[in-house]
Amino acid sequence: MMVKRMTWVARMGAVLGAAAVLAAPVQAKEWKSVTVALEGGYAPWNLTLPGGKLGGFEPELLANLCTRIKIQCNMVAQDWDGMIPGLQAGKFDVLMDAISITPEREKIIAFSRPYAATPATFAVTDTKVLPKAAPGAPVVKLTGEAKTDQPTVDSLRKQLKGKTIGIQSGTVYTKFINDSFKDVATIRVYKTSPERDLDLVAGRIDASFDDVTYYAALMDKKENASIVLAGPKIGGSIWGPGEGLAFRKQDADLRAKFDTAIAAALADGTVKKLADKWFKTDVTP
């Protein structure tokens, strides 16, 4: 979605079905403290540091938000599959795990305003396939409308004609790659992004496409030194509104508090500062 946590889209249907029957009753709360669930294993969004403490972009942003609204936030690590049911059952009050805001999820849970909107891009090991991304180049905004997006897509189609592109299954990126390139390139679909990355490094595919924040963590590893970002960073409404905090629908008052804090953190540059630190790119929505 990873984006965006787009890799979770395929798993969401089963989780939503389970969550629907676990809704907690409405309760008035003063919200002096909340329990926030993060996976703790999705670097650099969130990760578990030596000693068990949670770190990364989201824990640091969360600490800032909670200070602004004067609420004590207790972070806990939770596997993704238990997050939505746990939220609905009252085990957690908030979820923060690079969760993309989608219409399907909004049927079950409520979202804050987005605190990030992550662009995606190609990666290659041979810049003859696509030129290396220019440092500081602006994000190209796509809408999902063919007429509006056509100039950018046509340019990429020419460069990727006859190439093999690797993409993870079950993501919005999968649909974009298939719709835009399947008639000019070979599309190879992988169960996981790491499996695809191995083939990219080995030369079995020519390019991959994924979230820029995923690549930020990927390329810090020695075995991936040959991988470089290539072509434009692609963002915009084509990927949806972005990533937000998740709440029970009845906790509108708590959501409103975090909306206010997120707006302030965006306005004063806090989100951009943390994004530059952890992602090396601006992900402000």
N, C-alpha and C positions, 0 to 999 in steps of 0.2 A: 503497500500500500501500500505497505508497508507503510505513507504517506503518508506518509499516510500509512496507516496500518492496513493496507489493502490486501495483504496476504490473508487477512482474517475473514474476508468477505465470504469465502466458500464455507467457512465453519459457522457463520453467524446464524443460518437458518435453524439449526438444531438448538443452539443456545437460546434463541428468541422463543422458540416453542416451549422450552422448559421454564424460561423466566416468566412467561405469561401467567402461569399458575401459582407463582410464588409471591405475588404482589403483597406488600406489607400494608396494614391499615394506616390511614392518615393519622398522624400524631403531631400536635403542636409542640415545637421545640424552641429552645432559646438559642441553640447553636453556639454554645461556648466552646465546644470541641467537635471535631468530625474525624471519622476514619476514612482514609483515602487509600484505595487499592491500586497498586501498580504491579506490573509483572516482574520488574527487577531483572529482566533478561533481554531487553530490546535496546541495546546500545546503538547510538548515543542518546536516545530518548530517555531511557532509564536503565540502570544497571546496578548490580549488587557489588559493592566494594569489599575489599578485605575487611573482615570483622562483621560483615553482614549489613552495614549501613547502605542505604539506597542513594545513588548519585546519578548525575546526568542532567540533561536539559530540563526534564519535567520536574524532578525533585527540587531543583534550584528555583525554577519558576514557581512551583507550588509554595515554597517557603516564603517567597516574595508576596504572593497573592494573599496568603493567610495572615501575614503581618499587616497588610493593608486593611483587611476587614476584621482584624483583631479576634481571630478564631484560632484555637489550637488545632493543628492538623497532625494527626498521627498516621504515618505512612506504614502500610503493610504490603508484603509481597504476596501475590496471588496468581496462580496459573490462569490463563485467559479463559479456559472453559468454565471456570467457576465464578467468573466476575459478575456477569449479569444476574444469574440466580442469587449470588451472595448479596448484591445490591438490593434486589427486590425483597429478599428475606430479612434485610436489616443488618446483615453482617458488616456491610460497608455503607457509607453515606455518599461517597463520590468515587468515580472511576477516572483515572488519568493514565492512559496507556496508548497514546497516539491513535485514538479511536476516531476514525473518519465519520463525519456526520452524513448519514444517508437516510433517505425516506423510509427504508425498511426498519432501520434501528429506531427512528423517531416514532414508530408505531408502538414501541414498547417502553422506551426510556426517553428522558428529556436531555437536551444538550445545552451547554453554555454557548455563548458566542464563540466562534473559533479563536484559538490563541495561536494557531499556526496553519499555514496552507502551503503544502510542500510541493515544489516542482519535481519533475522527473527528467531523466536524460538518458542518453546512450553511453555505453562504455565500450572501449575497444582495446586491443593490444597492438594494433597496427593502424597508425594514423592515416594510412593511405585509404582505409575504408571510410573513415570520417575524420575531418580535421580536429585536432585537440581543441577543447573548449577554451575560449579566450577568457583570461582572468577578469572578473568583474563585469562580464557581459550581462546585459539585462535579461530577465526571464521573458520568453516569448509567450504571450497569453493566447490560449486557444479556447474556443467556446463550445466545441462539439458540433458546431454547424459547419457543414462541408464547404459552403460558399465562402464563409469568413476564414476558415482555417486552410483553405486550399493552397495558397502560396507557400506556406511553411511545409506542408505535407508534400507538395510536388517537388520541392527542392530536395527533401530527404529521400523521396522515392528514386530520384535520379542517381543519387549517391549510393543507395543501398540495393540497387537493381542487381539481381544475381547473387546476392549475399545471403548468409544464413544468420537469422536473428534469434536469440534465445530470450524467452520470457517465462516467468513463473505463472502457473495456472491459477485460475480463480481470482483474478485481479481486474480492476478497470483498465490497467495497462495492457492486459492480454487482449481485451476487446479493441483498444486503440491500435495496437500493432497488427492484429488480424485484419481489421477493417481497412487500415491504411496501406499495408504492405504485402498482404498474402498473395496478390497477383503478380508481384515483381520480385519477391524474395521468398526464401524458404523459412518458415516459422517453426522453430523447435520449442515445444512446451515442456517445462520441467515442474516436478512436484515442489521443489524448494529452490530458492535462489542460490544457496551454496553449491548445489549440484550443477546449476547452470554456470556459476563462476568457474568451477573446475574445468568445464569444457571450453570456456572462453580463454583461460590461461593456456590450455593444451592446444588451442588452435582448431578445435572441432566446430566452433561457431565463430562468426566474424564480429558480431556485436551483441550486446545485451541491453535491456532497457529496464530501468528501475528507478526508485525514489532516490533523490540526491542525498538524503540523509542516510540511507542504507549504504551508499557508496562511501560516505564520509567515514564510517566505521570500517568498511571493507578494506579500503586502501591503506589503512594504518598497519595492516598485517604484512609481514615480510614476503609471504608467499604470493601476495597479490601485487607486488611492486610493478609488474608489467602492465597493469590495468590503468587506463587513463580515461577521464571523462571526455566525451566527444560530441560535437554538434551543439545545438541550442539546449538550454534548460527550458522545459515546457511546463507552464503552469496555467492558471486561469480556471474558469468555471467548468472546463471539461472534466476536472477531477472532483468537482463538488465544492462546497464552501470551505472545507478544511477539517482540522482536528479540534475537538472540544472536550470539555469535562462532561461526564455523564452522571445523571441524577435520577432518582425516582420521580415520576411525573408529579406526585403530590407535594414534592419539596420545592415548590416554585420560589419560596422566600429565600432558601439557601442558594438556589441557582441565581437569583437576582443579585445577591451579595457578590458572588464570584464574577458575574457579568460586569459589575461595576469595577471590580479589581482588575479584571483582564483589560477593560477599556483603558484604565489608567496606566497599566504596564505597557500597553501598546503605544499610548500617547507619549510617554516619557522615554521611550527607547529601551526599556528593560528587556522586552522580548527579543528585539534585534540584537542587543548586546549578548544575551545568552545563546541565541542562534549562531552568531558569529563564533562564539567560543566553542560550542559543541558540534556544530554542523559545517562551519566554515562557509556558510551561505545564509542569506536572509530568507526566513520562512514566514515573515509577518504577513497575515492575510490582508 
